[in-house]
């Protein structure tokens, strides 16, 4: 998804539009997670970029999206740009040395 969202929409309050925008992005990500995974993939990962415009967009983690949108709303920006790219990923195993340290600490 590559899209510019506006906060100022006629006939809608700004706060409701902010909530609607966050909801739309979450709904898109949930829809992508429901798709069938390719072979040898464990989960869907997301590459996210967000900024005031397309050129000024910077990479962020998917869990930071809502926080960043609320920051933009607090700065009284009129719109913002977001790019969410889906990619299949596999889980990485922890190195044995870390697993041993964790089990040693718990005993």
C-alpha positions in Angstrom: 0.0 0.0 0.0 1.3 3.4 -1.0 -1.0 6.2 0.0 -1.3 9.8 1.2 -4.0 10.2 3.9 -5.6 13.6 4.6 -6.6 14.6 8.1 -8.9 17.4 7.0 -11.9 15.9 5.2 -15.1 17.8 4.7 -18.0 16.7 7.0 -15.7 14.8 9.3 -14.1 15.8 12.6 -10.3 15.7 12.6 -10.1 13.3 15.5 -12.5 10.8 13.9 -10.5 11.0 10.6 -7.3 10.2 12.6 -9.0 7.1 14.1 -10.4 6.1 10.7 -6.9 6.3 9.1 -5.3 4.1 11.8 -8.2 1.7 11.4 -7.7 1.5 7.6 -4.0 0.7 7.9 -4.6 -2.0 10.6 -7.4 -3.5 8.4 -5.0 -3.6 5.4 -2.3 -5.4 7.5 -4.8 -7.9 8.9 -6.1 -8.7 5.4 -2.5 -9.3 4.2 -1.8 -11.6 7.2 -4.7 -13.8 6.2 -3.3 -14.6 2.8 -1.7 -18.0 2.2 2.0 -18.1 3.1 4.5 -19.4 0.5 6.4 -22.5 1.3 9.2 -22.2 3.9 7.7 -19.0 5.3 6.5 -18.7 8.9 4.8 -15.3 8.8 4.1 -12.1 6.9 6.5 -9.3 7.7 6.0 -5.6 6.8 8.4 -3.0 5.6 6.9 0.4 6.6 7.8 3.9 5.7 6.0 7.0 6.9 6.6 10.7 6.5 5.0 14.1 5.7 5.5 13.3 2.0 6.9 10.5 -0.2 10.4 11.9 -0.4 10.7 12.5 3.4 9.4 9.1 4.4 11.6 7.1 6.8 11.5 3.4 7.7 9.8 2.5 11.0 8.6 -0.7 12.7 5.0 -1.8 12.1 4.1 -1.3 15.7 5.2 2.3 15.6 2.7 3.3 12.9 -0.2 4.4 15.2 2.2 6.4 17.4 3.6 8.2 14.4 0.2 9.0 13.0 -0.9 10.5 16.3 2.3 12.6 16.3 1.5 13.9 12.9 -2.0 14.8 14.0 -0.6 16.6 17.1 1.7 18.6 14.8 -1.5 19.8 12.9 -0.2 18.4 9.6 -2.8 18.3 6.9 -1.7 15.0 5.4 0.9 12.3 5.6 2.4 9.5 3.3 2.6 5.9 4.3 4.1 2.9 2.4 3.5 -0.7 3.7 5.2 -3.5 1.8 4.4 -7.2 2.6 7.1 -9.9 2.5 7.2 -13.5 3.7 9.7 -14.1 6.5 11.0 -17.1 8.5 11.7 -17.1 12.2 15.3 -17.1 13.3 16.5 -19.6 15.9 18.3 -18.2 18.9 22.0 -19.0 19.3 22.6 -21.8 21.8 24.7 -19.6 23.9 21.8 -17.3 24.6 19.5 -20.2 25.4 22.0 -21.6 27.8 22.4 -18.3 29.6 18.7 -17.9 30.0 18.3 -21.4 31.4 21.3 -20.9 33.8 19.8 -17.7 35.2 16.4 -19.3 35.9 17.9 -22.1 37.9 
